[in-house]
């Protein structure tokens, strides 16, 4: 399993990340240990960060949020109206949106090239955020547990990690 950490940016409290504690509990169950929480990206860490977003915008905290979003960061619970802007400006590893996160869905917005490796698209399926290089898919059918949400995110990040290293 790839290494992951929870990124909670100092002095920036995400508002609207419903059920974050339930997700962390489910993630800890999947990992069989508590996830480490850090306040900033560590240059020597060779893994991925999960960053709770909610209604947070990239300029929050004098731009420190934007500085901490890159191709090694997966965003949790992004409010729908901010998704396009965040994808354009920050190019994260991927994200899940607020509505689906709070409703315990396993839908992921991720890099189209990664999704194409694991998901067979039907002929009339739209590609979400196509011009930005992202799409949405459901890697694991959801069952109303945050353990399954965690497994979906981790399964995407495993494939994403291989893609990123071979890019």
N, C-alpha and C positions, 0 to 999 in steps of 0.2 A: 504494500500500500504506500502511496506517495505521502510524504510528510505535509501536514497542514497545521495552520495556527489560526486562531481567531484574532482579527485585527480590530481593536477598539481604539480609535484615534483619540489621543489625549485632548480634553476640553471640548470634544464634539460628541454630544449625546444624540444618537439617532432617535428621531421621533417617528412613530408609526411602524416599528418593527414588531408587529404583533406576534406573540408567542415565541419570542427569541429564546427565553429560558427553556421552554418545552423542546425547541429545536436542539439547543445545546445538550440537554439531557438525552435526547434521542441520538445525537451525534456521539456523545460519550459512550452510550451503549454499543453503538456500531464499532467504535474505535477500541472498546474495552479498557479505556482509560480516559481521564479528563483531558480535554483539549487545552493546550497552552494558549493563554491570552497575552498579546503584546500590544504596545501603543504606537509602534511605527515599524516600517519595513526594515528588515535586517539584511544588510548586503551579503552576508555569508550564509543565509538560509536558502537551501536548494529545494524549496517546496512551494506551496501555495497558501494564500491567505483567504479567509472568509471574512468579508467586511459587511456588517449590518448597515444598511443605508436608510430605508424608509423614505422620509421626505427630504433627506439630506441632499443638498446640491453640491457640485464639485467646488464651488467657491467658499463653502463653509469653512469656518476657522481660518480666515485669511488665506484661503487657497490650499491649506494643508490637506484637505480631503482629496483634492485633485492630484496633489503631489504623491499621494499614497495609493492611487489607482493606476495599475498597469497590467501587462499581460500575465502577471503572476497573482492577480487578485480576482476572486469570484465574489460578486456582490449579492447580498441577501436582501430580499424584500424591497426591491426598488419600486417606487411609486410609478405607475404607468406613464404619466406625463413626462417623467424625467428620463425614460429609457433611451429614446433616440439621442437626446443631447449627451448623455453619458457615453453611449457607444461612439458617437462622433468625436467627442473631446478626449476620452480617456482610454479607449480600446482595452477593456478588461478581458480577462480570460472567459468570462461569461457571467450570467446573472439569472436570478429568478425574480419574478415581479411580486409586488406587494400583495395583490389580490390572491394569487395562487399560493404564495407562501403562507398567508394567514389561513387559507383553506386547506392546507396540507396537501398541495398538489406537487407532482414531481416534474412539472414542465420547466425546461431549461432554455434560456436564450444563450446560444453559443456560436462559435465560429462555424460558418457553413461548411468549410472543408473538413472539419472534425465530425460534424453531424452526418455528412454524406458517407462517412466510413462505417457508420453503425445504423443508419436509418434509411429505409427504402421509402422514397417519396412517391405518393400516388400522382398520376398524370396531372390532375388539376390542383394539386396542393400549391398554395402560395408560399413563397419564401419571404419570411418576415425580415425586414431590415436588409433586404438583398443588396442594396447599393452600399451598405456599410460592411458587408461581409459576414453578417450574422443571420441566424435563423432560429426557429423555436421547434422543440420536439419534446416528447415524453419518453425518457430512457427506460423508466420502470413504471408500470401501471400503479397508480396510487391506491393506498388502502387506509387512508386517514391516520397514519402514524408518522411521526417525525423521524423515526428510524429509517423508513423508506425514503423520505425526502433526503436524508443524509446520504443514503446509499446511491440515490440518483445523482446527486452532486458529485460524490466521490467517483462514481463510474464515469461520468463525463470528464472529470479532471484527469483520470488515468489515461483516457484516450487523447485528451488535449495535450497532456504532458508528452506523450510519444510523438504527436504531430509537431509540437513546438520544438522538440529536440531534433527532429528530422527536417525542419523547415528550411 
